[in-house]
């Protein structure tokens, strides 16, 4: 099986023996503190280190405004719990991260999708969504966005688009929740300023070490204005008492004693080779009528199938052919995305990626032949709409 489905980072290039020795030393010298309860906000030395990491994307922040979380996924949940009541509306890109959609649904919020183009979320569509929903008496709590190498499309917001979104947030008085796990994994250019670097008032920022170090430690963070930070700490304490202390000690030691910036450059080279392998294989093996994004970083390519095909229905045949992907419907709250699939290039080797794309292309071509031979119209029926999508689905190639 070649899995192009999951977003699991490849950490094989980490200096694991050296990291293991450093953690062993940590236990010997600081084990009593590292294995004890800690602060609900997170350890001060860890928060100081995070300010250095965020400075790579031009964020100027104070450690007091950071709350450590159990991965950025918990940060998503904490922010949603603080801001939202059942029935409130959260705006999100179309499509959007499946983990965020699950969190919003679990908190009984309604997701309204806003269209994207090749530059990211479309400001005019966002303005229209806010005005339309508020005119209908709905409470819009925030916009959830992944500006860098978005999951699942791989699309990034341009600097001009980021400035437009920040200006629009002030115009319509809208909070932005910026989720940025991939920002430092740029493959073709230097990192762009984060939305939080452009505005400290309207942006709550989510960060994580899962993609730039290792996901098993489960350390992320929220950078928020002071009043929001206090509520996040109380919510964190009620949920977990304190974030993982040992993990904070271990990551802080890694940031102190290792060339973590150099390690990110190693990751960039490794992911670039995988990205390039996928982008070179797709035109060779995909049938006419297929389209895909060209990400400049991150982990994902967003594939649009030829007319009449359904990625969810086709998945069992792909698995039989020993290739896996994530159907596009997982990334919409309203049932759309049947012609789409997310392909991940982060974990398999370039050779395995090429083989996986070849197998997938064969499955898609066979599906098209079957449809043509038997004259089957498999255009998916219109889904039952649980939520509103503002604007058309993205057509980015």
Phi, psi and omega in degrees: 000131170256115180264115171254024188263307190278161178256039183282122181291154177265109184254015182297334183275359176292147176284077192293323180295317180293320178295319178299318179295321179294321179290323176299318177295322178301315180295319182294321187264328185228022185298325181298317178285319186291334182254018180253169171301157179225196181284142176296335179275343186108157185290137183303321181294327178290319180294324175298316179296324181295326177298326178292320179295315181293334178298338177296339176246028171067025176269121174260114186219159175256142182301333181293340182265010181254137173240122178284139181229168177277078187077161179291342176299319176292326175301319175304313183294317181297315180297318180296318180295324181290319190266333196249144169250159177305134180093349177292160183254135171242128177272141181211153177300154175247106003274179182217169184299127185297325179294324177291318179300321178295319178297314180296319179295318180298331177268014174062036176261155176260130178264128173247119181278145176238135187296150173248161165231195184291351178254005181110197182298141187272116185302319181298321178292324178294315178301315180299318181297314181298312182295318182296315182292318180292325177297332178274005178083015181271148177266113177264115187271319177193166171261126174261125183215147173245095189287335184251116172051059193306142172265109027250357193275337187080359182285142177243144174286133174290164179298319178297319179295322178298317179295322177297318181294319179296317177298320180293324178301323176287321182300317185254007179055065184234132174282142176247128172257107184265118179255119191225064179281342189250000191305322182278352180265048175282140187249343186236353186200175176285153180301138174281157175300137175294159174303321180296332176291334180272339183201122180266350186270318188258001186240125167258130191248134175248130177231169184202150171263003185295328183262335182258352173226271181205135184286338185294340179282340176055057176238120173227188180201161173238130172253118188218156173304158190306311184296323178289320181303318181299319179290324177296320179297315179298318179293320177299314181297324178288335183272313188228000187071306175203152177290165186302114184287315181300319179298322179294318177300316184295315182291321178298322178294319176300314181293330180284317194253352183239159178277079186291330176294318176296324178294324176295323176297322176297315178300318181300314180298318182294315180289329178297318179298322180288317178300314182296323178299318180293314183293334176281329182280328185300310180295336180284327190245345181275143180285166176301144182095353177273148175223156178205158178278163179238082186293145177261013179174188177076212191236349199230149168241139181253116185256133174252124183281161173300158180307139174093352181260151183234116185294326179292315180294330184278345187302314179302323179291325177293318179296322176299326177276006175067046170215140183234151177211177177251119179299148185294334182298339179295340188255013175235142176275354188242014175087000178281181176092015184293335179271003186247159170211150175263128176248126181258132179250009191282327190258312183294158174291161177305321180296319179290325177299313180300317178295319179296317178295322177299312180298318180297317178301320178296320178296315182295316180296319178296323179295318178296320178296317179299316180297317181292321183295316185262000177062035183273128174267107183251020176302121186302142174295155178297129182291158171288118189276111175274336184222170181263135168252124181266116178091172183284161173294151184294142174236081185244131183228000000 
